[in-house]
């Protein structure tokens, strides 16, 4: 595992340093118009994937998110109602891992501040930091904690500041140097404090069924992680007690309906309905069969949520 050389490139796997690579053309779900084709690279040895070449700079990413948070499109990732629903599930996962009375929290890449507002409502003193959002404070009626947003980056914080919990919801897939960000975040965690990360799961039935149009394929997503790879990275950075959520923290997620084990009867039915895609149907069937055999513990989780203590 080459954490010191963990960089986007087209020649060697940043995780296992293997050179058995496969180029895959996919469709972007965040392009305008939707569906722009771009390339990712998958390591055959460890099933890690990343975008190459890069389609957006980090400055362009910040501008994109600033515009989307202002638009707040209904039923999108930026829908305020959905973001509050998600935040409640995320906070429940966090609080099951952190039972200490001290509640100082830092949310890196806090977006519109939905999570820190939810945390403040449950007694947390929550600080959010994001380059795409304006600074604000929040201590509304019936709120037992406090939320503050800072427009900026992690290195804008004073080095002496420490937190009980640091969260990164849908962040590490966006940055060009995720290991550097994780190292910087760990510096701000108190002894025995907690780091919580969430990102799309490349080793999921969701990705296989989505095929080239998987929702997580986005111009702004540079990295495609999986539970075992994230776990090894966190342990390699000195963290311990790694816990992976057994469910996808989205209120509408129903793995039992969508991700039943692959069936010859079902794939035959799909071929009969759409015989022009017989090759695709058969490939997905065998890919799903292999996924259930190799990743049974997390194959139904389209999104990974993972916590580790300092």
KEDREN-794527 format. One record per residue (C-alpha): residue number from 1; x, z, y; residue in three letters. Coordinates in Angstrom, 3 decimals. Layout:
<vonus>
seq:NUM | px:X | pz:Z | py:Y | type:ALA
...
</vonus>
This chain:
<vonus>
seq:1 | px:0.000 | pz:0.000 | py:0.000 | type:UNK
seq:2 | px:1.687 | pz:-1.174 | py:3.218 | type:UNK
seq:3 | px:0.099 | pz:0.979 | py:5.922 | type:UNK
seq:4 | px:3.006 | pz:0.429 | py:8.303 | type:UNK
seq:5 | px:2.509 | pz:-3.347 | py:8.149 | type:UNK
seq:6 | px:-1.298 | pz:-3.376 | py:8.099 | type:UNK
seq:7 | px:-1.918 | pz:-6.442 | py:10.271 | type:UNK
seq:8 | px:-4.085 | pz:-9.541 | py:10.241 | type:UNK
seq:9 | px:-2.251 | pz:-12.525 | py:8.798 | type:UNK
seq:10 | px:-2.727 | pz:-15.495 | py:6.510 | type:UNK
seq:11 | px:0.111 | pz:-14.983 | py:4.039 | type:UNK
seq:12 | px:0.005 | pz:-11.514 | py:2.441 | type:UNK
seq:13 | px:-2.612 | pz:-8.832 | py:1.742 | type:UNK
seq:14 | px:-2.263 | pz:-6.076 | py:4.377 | type:UNK
seq:15 | px:-3.413 | pz:-3.484 | py:1.834 | type:UNK
seq:16 | px:-1.660 | pz:-4.179 | py:-1.491 | type:UNK
seq:17 | px:0.941 | pz:-6.669 | py:-0.169 | type:UNK
seq:18 | px:-0.100 | pz:-9.168 | py:-2.831 | type:UNK
seq:19 | px:0.060 | pz:-12.913 | py:-2.186 | type:UNK
seq:20 | px:-2.710 | pz:-14.109 | py:-4.517 | type:UNK
seq:21 | px:-5.113 | pz:-15.023 | py:-1.732 | type:UNK
seq:22 | px:-8.353 | pz:-17.003 | py:-1.600 | type:UNK
seq:23 | px:-9.726 | pz:-18.681 | py:1.535 | type:UNK
seq:24 | px:-13.502 | pz:-18.520 | py:1.938 | type:UNK
seq:25 | px:-15.647 | pz:-20.254 | py:4.559 | type:UNK
seq:26 | px:-18.615 | pz:-18.154 | py:5.736 | type:UNK
seq:27 | px:-21.273 | pz:-18.191 | py:8.464 | type:UNK
seq:28 | px:-21.251 | pz:-15.835 | py:11.446 | type:UNK
seq:29 | px:-24.328 | pz:-13.721 | py:12.140 | type:UNK
seq:30 | px:-23.204 | pz:-12.884 | py:15.675 | type:UNK
seq:31 | px:-22.397 | pz:-16.376 | py:16.976 | type:UNK
seq:32 | px:-24.535 | pz:-18.283 | py:19.474 | type:UNK
seq:33 | px:-26.082 | pz:-20.299 | py:18.003 | type:UNK
seq:34 | px:-26.123 | pz:-18.268 | py:14.781 | type:UNK
seq:35 | px:-24.277 | pz:-19.618 | py:11.759 | type:UNK
seq:36 | px:-20.933 | pz:-20.774 | py:13.136 | type:UNK
seq:37 | px:-18.534 | pz:-21.339 | py:10.255 | type:UNK
seq:38 | px:-15.317 | pz:-19.347 | py:10.130 | type:UNK
seq:39 | px:-12.753 | pz:-18.347 | py:7.542 | type:UNK
seq:40 | px:-11.973 | pz:-15.097 | py:5.778 | type:UNK
seq:41 | px:-9.220 | pz:-14.428 | py:3.254 | type:UNK
seq:42 | px:-9.787 | pz:-12.375 | py:0.110 | type:UNK
seq:43 | px:-7.010 | pz:-10.783 | py:-1.922 | type:UNK
seq:44 | px:-7.651 | pz:-11.600 | py:-5.582 | type:UNK
seq:45 | px:-5.589 | pz:-8.604 | py:-6.745 | type:UNK
seq:46 | px:-7.408 | pz:-5.788 | py:-4.865 | type:UNK
seq:47 | px:-10.609 | pz:-7.432 | py:-3.535 | type:UNK
seq:48 | px:-9.811 | pz:-6.678 | py:0.093 | type:UNK
seq:49 | px:-10.798 | pz:-9.250 | py:2.735 | type:UNK
seq:50 | px:-10.095 | pz:-9.998 | py:6.377 | type:UNK
seq:51 | px:-10.756 | pz:-12.660 | py:8.986 | type:UNK
seq:52 | px:-8.055 | pz:-15.244 | py:9.577 | type:UNK
seq:53 | px:-7.554 | pz:-16.867 | py:11.975 | type:UNK
seq:54 | px:-9.080 | pz:-14.461 | py:14.506 | type:UNK
seq:55 | px:-12.050 | pz:-15.862 | py:16.424 | type:UNK
seq:56 | px:-12.434 | pz:-13.212 | py:19.158 | type:UNK
seq:57 | px:-9.952 | pz:-11.179 | py:21.152 | type:UNK
seq:58 | px:-10.684 | pz:-7.466 | py:21.617 | type:UNK
seq:59 | px:-11.476 | pz:-8.152 | py:25.289 | type:UNK
seq:60 | px:-14.062 | pz:-10.744 | py:24.255 | type:UNK
seq:61 | px:-15.462 | pz:-8.215 | py:21.767 | type:UNK
seq:62 | px:-15.905 | pz:-5.582 | py:24.479 | type:UNK
seq:63 | px:-17.728 | pz:-8.110 | py:26.673 | type:UNK
seq:64 | px:-19.954 | pz:-9.218 | py:23.779 | type:UNK
seq:65 | px:-21.046 | pz:-5.648 | py:23.019 | type:UNK
seq:66 | px:-21.572 | pz:-4.809 | py:26.672 | type:UNK
seq:67 | px:-24.032 | pz:-7.718 | py:26.927 | type:UNK
seq:68 | px:-25.816 | pz:-6.895 | py:23.651 | type:UNK
seq:69 | px:-26.300 | pz:-3.208 | py:24.507 | type:UNK
seq:70 | px:-27.907 | pz:-4.306 | py:27.777 | type:UNK
seq:71 | px:-30.242 | pz:-6.748 | py:25.985 | type:UNK
seq:72 | px:-31.424 | pz:-4.191 | py:23.380 | type:UNK
seq:73 | px:-33.147 | pz:-6.857 | py:21.281 | type:UNK
seq:74 | px:-35.947 | pz:-5.477 | py:19.120 | type:UNK
seq:75 | px:-35.188 | pz:-5.181 | py:15.386 | type:UNK
seq:76 | px:-31.524 | pz:-5.942 | py:16.016 | type:UNK
seq:77 | px:-28.548 | pz:-3.595 | py:15.614 | type:UNK
seq:78 | px:-28.956 | pz:-2.824 | py:19.322 | type:UNK
seq:79 | px:-32.627 | pz:-1.774 | py:19.124 | type:UNK
seq:80 | px:-32.687 | pz:1.805 | py:20.607 | type:UNK
seq:81 | px:-35.447 | pz:2.959 | py:18.219 | type:UNK
seq:82 | px:-33.534 | pz:1.805 | py:15.144 | type:UNK
seq:83 | px:-30.298 | pz:3.286 | py:16.449 | type:UNK
seq:84 | px:-31.970 | pz:6.695 | py:16.780 | type:UNK
seq:85 | px:-33.317 | pz:6.460 | py:13.216 | type:UNK
seq:86 | px:-29.866 | pz:5.611 | py:11.913 | type:UNK
seq:87 | px:-28.238 | pz:8.394 | py:13.960 | type:UNK
seq:88 | px:-30.478 | pz:11.005 | py:12.349 | type:UNK
seq:89 | px:-29.356 | pz:9.924 | py:8.867 | type:UNK
seq:90 | px:-25.720 | pz:9.812 | py:9.930 | type:UNK
seq:91 | px:-25.904 | pz:13.306 | py:11.410 | type:UNK
seq:92 | px:-27.489 | pz:14.668 | py:8.229 | type:UNK
seq:93 | px:-24.589 | pz:13.286 | py:6.163 | type:UNK
seq:94 | px:-22.070 | pz:14.778 | py:8.604 | type:UNK
seq:95 | px:-23.688 | pz:18.214 | py:8.697 | type:UNK
seq:96 | px:-23.765 | pz:18.400 | py:4.894 | type:UNK
seq:97 | px:-19.957 | pz:18.166 | py:5.015 | type:UNK
seq:98 | px:-19.338 | pz:20.361 | py:8.075 | type:UNK
seq:99 | px:-20.800 | pz:23.849 | py:7.828 | type:UNK
seq:100 | px:-18.635 | pz:25.632 | py:10.430 | type:UNK
seq:101 | px:-20.283 | pz:27.159 | py:13.484 | type:UNK
seq:102 | px:-17.984 | pz:25.323 | py:15.900 | type:UNK
seq:103 | px:-19.559 | pz:22.002 | py:16.896 | type:UNK
seq:104 | px:-17.163 | pz:19.935 | py:18.996 | type:UNK
seq:105 | px:-17.561 | pz:16.238 | py:18.181 | type:UNK
seq:106 | px:-15.880 | pz:13.003 | py:19.272 | type:UNK
seq:107 | px:-17.592 | pz:9.676 | py:18.566 | type:UNK
seq:108 | px:-15.122 | pz:6.780 | py:18.869 | type:UNK
seq:109 | px:-16.761 | pz:3.449 | py:19.684 | type:UNK
seq:110 | px:-19.937 | pz:5.274 | py:20.676 | type:UNK
seq:111 | px:-21.783 | pz:2.166 | py:21.890 | type:UNK
seq:112 | px:-24.917 | pz:3.086 | py:23.837 | type:UNK
seq:113 | px:-24.506 | pz:6.782 | py:23.018 | type:UNK
seq:114 | px:-27.421 | pz:7.024 | py:20.575 | type:UNK
seq:115 | px:-25.447 | pz:9.125 | py:18.099 | type:UNK
seq:116 | px:-24.010 | pz:11.606 | py:20.610 | type:UNK
seq:117 | px:-27.498 | pz:12.125 | py:22.077 | type:UNK
seq:118 | px:-28.861 | pz:12.823 | py:18.593 | type:UNK
seq:119 | px:-25.983 | pz:15.222 | py:17.921 | type:UNK
seq:120 | px:-26.596 | pz:17.022 | py:21.228 | type:UNK
seq:121 | px:-30.196 | pz:17.546 | py:20.170 | type:UNK
seq:122 | px:-28.881 | pz:19.437 | py:17.137 | type:UNK
seq:123 | px:-26.545 | pz:21.738 | py:19.034 | type:UNK
seq:124 | px:-23.366 | pz:19.665 | py:19.150 | type:UNK
seq:125 | px:-21.125 | pz:19.278 | py:22.176 | type:UNK
seq:126 | px:-20.557 | pz:15.565 | py:21.676 | type:UNK
seq:127 | px:-18.148 | pz:13.321 | py:23.529 | type:UNK
seq:128 | px:-18.443 | pz:9.557 | py:23.130 | type:UNK
seq:129 | px:-15.860 | pz:6.991 | py:24.126 | type:UNK
seq:130 | px:-16.355 | pz:3.240 | py:24.284 | type:UNK
seq:131 | px:-14.872 | pz:0.428 | py:26.413 | type:UNK
seq:132 | px:-18.211 | pz:-1.423 | py:26.554 | type:UNK
seq:133 | px:-20.449 | pz:1.360 | py:27.932 | type:UNK
seq:134 | px:-20.741 | pz:3.095 | py:31.293 | type:UNK
seq:135 | px:-19.941 | pz:6.809 | py:31.602 | type:UNK
seq:136 | px:-22.853 | pz:9.272 | py:31.602 | type:UNK
seq:137 | px:-23.830 | pz:12.858 | py:30.737 | type:UNK
seq:138 | px:-26.891 | pz:13.997 | py:28.797 | type:UNK
seq:139 | px:-28.423 | pz:17.481 | py:28.508 | type:UNK
seq:140 | px:-32.163 | pz:16.798 | py:28.616 | type:UNK
seq:141 | px:-35.076 | pz:19.119 | py:27.956 | type:UNK
seq:142 | px:-35.160 | pz:20.813 | py:24.532 | type:UNK
seq:143 | px:-31.525 | pz:19.824 | py:23.928 | type:UNK
seq:144 | px:-29.343 | pz:22.679 | py:22.680 | type:UNK
seq:145 | px:-26.045 | pz:20.800 | py:22.925 | type:UNK
seq:146 | px:-24.413 | pz:18.431 | py:25.378 | type:UNK
seq:147 | px:-23.468 | pz:14.749 | py:25.317 | type:UNK
seq:148 | px:-20.980 | pz:12.952 | py:27.531 | type:UNK
seq:149 | px:-19.925 | pz:9.310 | py:27.441 | type:UNK
seq:150 | px:-16.577 | pz:8.057 | py:28.742 | type:UNK
seq:151 | px:-15.911 | pz:4.382 | py:29.371 | type:UNK
seq:152 | px:-12.441 | pz:3.828 | py:27.956 | type:UNK
seq:153 | px:-10.182 | pz:4.164 | py:24.931 | type:UNK
seq:154 | px:-8.899 | pz:6.984 | py:22.749 | type:UNK
seq:155 | px:-5.559 | pz:7.148 | py:24.550 | type:UNK
seq:156 | px:-7.456 | pz:8.029 | py:27.755 | type:UNK
seq:157 | px:-8.133 | pz:11.525 | py:26.350 | type:UNK
seq:158 | px:-5.731 | pz:14.441 | py:26.953 | type:UNK
seq:159 | px:-3.512 | pz:14.937 | py:23.898 | type:UNK
seq:160 | px:-4.198 | pz:18.685 | py:23.723 | type:UNK
seq:161 | px:-7.928 | pz:18.156 | py:23.123 | type:UNK
seq:162 | px:-9.049 | pz:18.802 | py:19.519 | type:UNK
seq:163 | px:-12.426 | pz:18.294 | py:17.787 | type:UNK
seq:164 | px:-14.156 | pz:19.733 | py:14.728 | type:UNK
seq:165 | px:-15.494 | pz:16.309 | py:13.777 | type:UNK
seq:166 | px:-14.537 | pz:12.755 | py:14.729 | type:UNK
seq:167 | px:-16.850 | pz:9.878 | py:13.861 | type:UNK
seq:168 | px:-16.382 | pz:6.111 | py:13.847 | type:UNK
seq:169 | px:-19.666 | pz:4.378 | py:13.117 | type:UNK
seq:170 | px:-19.157 | pz:0.621 | py:12.591 | type:UNK
seq:171 | px:-15.796 | pz:0.607 | py:14.376 | type:UNK
seq:172 | px:-12.800 | pz:0.006 | py:12.118 | type:UNK
seq:173 | px:-13.945 | pz:-3.472 | py:11.098 | type:UNK
seq:174 | px:-13.719 | pz:-4.526 | py:14.761 | type:UNK
seq:175 | px:-10.216 | pz:-3.450 | py:15.787 | type:UNK
seq:176 | px:-7.053 | pz:-5.447 | py:15.165 | type:UNK
seq:177 | px:-5.033 | pz:-2.382 | py:14.107 | type:UNK
seq:178 | px:-7.339 | pz:0.004 | py:12.177 | type:UNK
seq:179 | px:-4.491 | pz:2.110 | py:10.736 | type:UNK
seq:180 | px:-3.126 | pz:2.740 | py:14.213 | type:UNK
seq:181 | px:-6.604 | pz:3.814 | py:15.350 | type:UNK
seq:182 | px:-7.050 | pz:6.137 | py:12.354 | type:UNK
seq:183 | px:-3.663 | pz:7.764 | py:12.971 | type:UNK
seq:184 | px:-4.564 | pz:8.314 | py:16.630 | type:UNK
seq:185 | px:-7.960 | pz:9.770 | py:15.683 | type:UNK
seq:186 | px:-6.435 | pz:12.196 | py:13.157 | type:UNK
seq:187 | px:-4.223 | pz:13.562 | py:15.939 | type:UNK
seq:188 | px:-7.376 | pz:14.831 | py:17.689 | type:UNK
seq:189 | px:-8.908 | pz:16.575 | py:14.629 | type:UNK
seq:190 | px:-8.629 | pz:20.348 | py:14.290 | type:UNK
seq:191 | px:-7.089 | pz:21.829 | py:11.150 | type:UNK
seq:192 | px:-9.719 | pz:21.562 | py:8.388 | type:UNK
seq:193 | px:-11.752 | pz:19.340 | py:10.695 | type:UNK
seq:194 | px:-13.621 | pz:16.243 | py:9.509 | type:UNK
seq:195 | px:-13.300 | pz:12.484 | py:9.961 | type:UNK
seq:196 | px:-16.340 | pz:10.314 | py:9.173 | type:UNK
seq:197 | px:-16.193 | pz:6.510 | py:8.981 | type:UNK
seq:198 | px:-18.864 | pz:3.895 | py:8.374 | type:UNK
seq:199 | px:-18.421 | pz:0.172 | py:7.733 | type:UNK
seq:200 | px:-19.785 | pz:-2.676 | py:5.622 | type:UNK
seq:201 | px:-19.050 | pz:-2.636 | py:1.880 | type:UNK
seq:202 | px:-17.319 | pz:-5.770 | py:0.619 | type:UNK
seq:203 | px:-17.729 | pz:-4.606 | py:-2.986 | type:UNK
seq:204 | px:-21.531 | pz:-4.678 | py:-2.905 | type:UNK
seq:205 | px:-24.404 | pz:-6.582 | py:-4.489 | type:UNK
seq:206 | px:-25.575 | pz:-7.064 | py:-0.912 | type:UNK
seq:207 | px:-22.535 | pz:-9.224 | py:-0.147 | type:UNK
seq:208 | px:-22.851 | pz:-11.254 | py:-3.348 | type:UNK
seq:209 | px:-26.563 | pz:-11.945 | py:-2.822 | type:UNK
seq:210 | px:-25.979 | pz:-12.779 | py:0.855 | type:UNK
seq:211 | px:-23.384 | pz:-15.340 | py:-0.243 | type:UNK
seq:212 | px:-21.823 | pz:-17.185 | py:2.739 | type:UNK
seq:213 | px:-24.466 | pz:-15.760 | py:5.120 | type:UNK
seq:214 | px:-23.979 | pz:-12.036 | py:4.346 | type:UNK
seq:215 | px:-25.066 | pz:-10.029 | py:7.407 | type:UNK
seq:216 | px:-21.596 | pz:-8.466 | py:7.699 | type:UNK
seq:217 | px:-19.889 | pz:-11.816 | py:8.245 | type:UNK
seq:218 | px:-19.450 | pz:-11.741 | py:12.002 | type:UNK
seq:219 | px:-16.923 | pz:-13.199 | py:14.410 | type:UNK
seq:220 | px:-16.367 | pz:-9.663 | py:15.649 | type:UNK
seq:221 | px:-15.622 | pz:-8.272 | py:12.176 | type:UNK
seq:222 | px:-11.935 | pz:-8.587 | py:11.417 | type:UNK
seq:223 | px:-11.838 | pz:-6.460 | py:8.243 | type:UNK
seq:224 | px:-13.985 | pz:-6.094 | py:5.103 | type:UNK
seq:225 | px:-13.378 | pz:-2.753 | py:3.372 | type:UNK
seq:226 | px:-14.638 | pz:-1.135 | py:0.148 | type:UNK
seq:227 | px:-14.865 | pz:2.540 | py:-0.948 | type:UNK
seq:228 | px:-11.704 | pz:2.643 | py:-3.125 | type:UNK
seq:229 | px:-9.592 | pz:0.959 | py:-0.459 | type:UNK
seq:230 | px:-10.836 | pz:3.217 | py:2.330 | type:UNK
seq:231 | px:-10.318 | pz:6.278 | py:0.136 | type:UNK
seq:232 | px:-6.705 | pz:5.309 | py:-0.609 | type:UNK
seq:233 | px:-6.040 | pz:4.651 | py:3.083 | type:UNK
seq:234 | px:-7.398 | pz:8.047 | py:4.147 | type:UNK
seq:235 | px:-5.441 | pz:9.891 | py:1.452 | type:UNK
seq:236 | px:-2.348 | pz:7.897 | py:2.427 | type:UNK
seq:237 | px:-2.777 | pz:9.174 | py:5.982 | type:UNK
seq:238 | px:-2.793 | pz:12.775 | py:4.769 | type:UNK
seq:239 | px:-6.531 | pz:13.476 | py:4.605 | type:UNK
seq:240 | px:-8.201 | pz:15.217 | py:1.666 | type:UNK
seq:241 | px:-11.573 | pz:16.059 | py:0.092 | type:UNK
seq:242 | px:-12.799 | pz:12.476 | py:0.467 | type:UNK
seq:243 | px:-16.567 | pz:12.114 | py:-0.008 | type:UNK
seq:244 | px:-18.440 | pz:8.801 | py:-0.176 | type:UNK
seq:245 | px:-22.175 | pz:8.803 | py:0.568 | type:UNK
seq:246 | px:-24.260 | pz:7.939 | py:-2.475 | type:UNK
seq:247 | px:-26.721 | pz:6.013 | py:-0.313 | type:UNK
seq:248 | px:-26.741 | pz:3.505 | py:2.518 | type:UNK
seq:249 | px:-27.613 | pz:5.395 | py:5.699 | type:UNK
seq:250 | px:-30.329 | pz:3.058 | py:6.885 | type:UNK
seq:251 | px:-34.026 | pz:4.085 | py:6.740 | type:UNK
seq:252 | px:-35.160 | pz:0.669 | py:5.525 | type:UNK
seq:253 | px:-32.606 | pz:0.325 | py:2.708 | type:UNK
seq:254 | px:-34.196 | pz:0.069 | py:-0.754 | type:UNK
seq:255 | px:-31.534 | pz:-0.656 | py:-3.385 | type:UNK
seq:256 | px:-33.952 | pz:-0.285 | py:-6.300 | type:UNK
seq:257 | px:-36.021 | pz:-3.228 | py:-5.065 | type:UNK
seq:258 | px:-33.196 | pz:-5.491 | py:-3.979 | type:UNK
seq:259 | px:-30.334 | pz:-4.782 | py:-6.341 | type:UNK
seq:260 | px:-31.626 | pz:-4.488 | py:-9.866 | type:UNK
seq:261 | px:-29.084 | pz:-5.385 | py:-12.516 | type:UNK
seq:262 | px:-28.770 | pz:-9.146 | py:-12.972 | type:UNK
seq:263 | px:-31.257 | pz:-10.619 | py:-15.416 | type:UNK
seq:264 | px:-31.216 | pz:-13.919 | py:-17.294 | type:UNK
seq:265 | px:-35.016 | pz:-14.064 | py:-16.915 | type:UNK
seq:266 | px:-34.847 | pz:-13.688 | py:-13.126 | type:UNK
seq:267 | px:-32.043 | pz:-16.207 | py:-12.660 | type:UNK
seq:268 | px:-33.938 | pz:-18.702 | py:-14.862 | type:UNK
seq:269 | px:-36.995 | pz:-18.242 | py:-12.641 | type:UNK
seq:270 | px:-34.922 | pz:-18.929 | py:-9.515 | type:UNK
seq:271 | px:-33.471 | pz:-22.082 | py:-11.061 | type:UNK
seq:272 | px:-36.963 | pz:-23.341 | py:-11.935 | type:UNK
seq:273 | px:-38.130 | pz:-22.709 | py:-8.344 | type:UNK
seq:274 | px:-35.052 | pz:-24.299 | py:-6.786 | type:UNK
seq:275 | px:-33.259 | pz:-26.567 | py:-9.329 | type:UNK
seq:276 | px:-31.111 | pz:-28.147 | py:-6.591 | type:UNK
seq:277 | px:-29.187 | pz:-24.834 | py:-6.290 | type:UNK
seq:278 | px:-28.622 | pz:-24.277 | py:-9.998 | type:UNK
seq:279 | px:-24.816 | pz:-23.915 | py:-9.593 | type:UNK
seq:280 | px:-25.225 | pz:-21.321 | py:-6.849 | type:UNK
seq:281 | px:-27.801 | pz:-19.315 | py:-8.826 | type:UNK
seq:282 | px:-25.575 | pz:-19.211 | py:-11.906 | type:UNK
seq:283 | px:-22.494 | pz:-18.192 | py:-9.885 | type:UNK
seq:284 | px:-24.375 | pz:-15.355 | py:-8.178 | type:UNK
seq:285 | px:-25.685 | pz:-14.175 | py:-11.570 | type:UNK
seq:286 | px:-22.184 | pz:-13.893 | py:-13.064 | type:UNK
seq:287 | px:-20.719 | pz:-12.402 | py:-9.864 | type:UNK
seq:288 | px:-23.436 | pz:-9.725 | py:-9.873 | type:UNK
seq:289 | px:-22.885 | pz:-9.045 | py:-13.565 | type:UNK
seq:290 | px:-19.186 | pz:-8.488 | py:-12.949 | type:UNK
seq:291 | px:-19.900 | pz:-6.350 | py:-9.853 | type:UNK
seq:292 | px:-22.170 | pz:-4.012 | py:-11.823 | type:UNK
seq:293 | px:-19.459 | pz:-3.644 | py:-14.470 | type:UNK
seq:294 | px:-16.577 | pz:-3.065 | py:-12.045 | type:UNK
seq:295 | px:-18.221 | pz:-1.192 | py:-9.130 | type:UNK
seq:296 | px:-21.175 | pz:0.744 | py:-10.619 | type:UNK
seq:297 | px:-20.771 | pz:3.737 | py:-8.291 | type:UNK
seq:298 | px:-21.137 | pz:1.803 | py:-5.026 | type:UNK
seq:299 | px:-22.428 | pz:-1.687 | py:-5.866 | type:UNK
seq:300 | px:-25.886 | pz:-0.938 | py:-4.356 | type:UNK
seq:301 | px:-24.430 | pz:0.395 | py:-1.092 | type:UNK
seq:302 | px:-24.253 | pz:-2.398 | py:1.459 | type:UNK
seq:303 | px:-22.679 | pz:0.027 | py:3.928 | type:UNK
seq:304 | px:-20.007 | pz:2.647 | py:3.213 | type:UNK
seq:305 | px:-20.140 | pz:6.090 | py:4.818 | type:UNK
seq:306 | px:-17.116 | pz:8.215 | py:3.964 | type:UNK
seq:307 | px:-15.895 | pz:11.619 | py:5.104 | type:UNK
seq:308 | px:-12.504 | pz:13.324 | py:4.705 | type:UNK
seq:309 | px:-11.038 | pz:16.616 | py:5.916 | type:UNK
seq:310 | px:-7.790 | pz:17.121 | py:7.810 | type:UNK
</vonus>
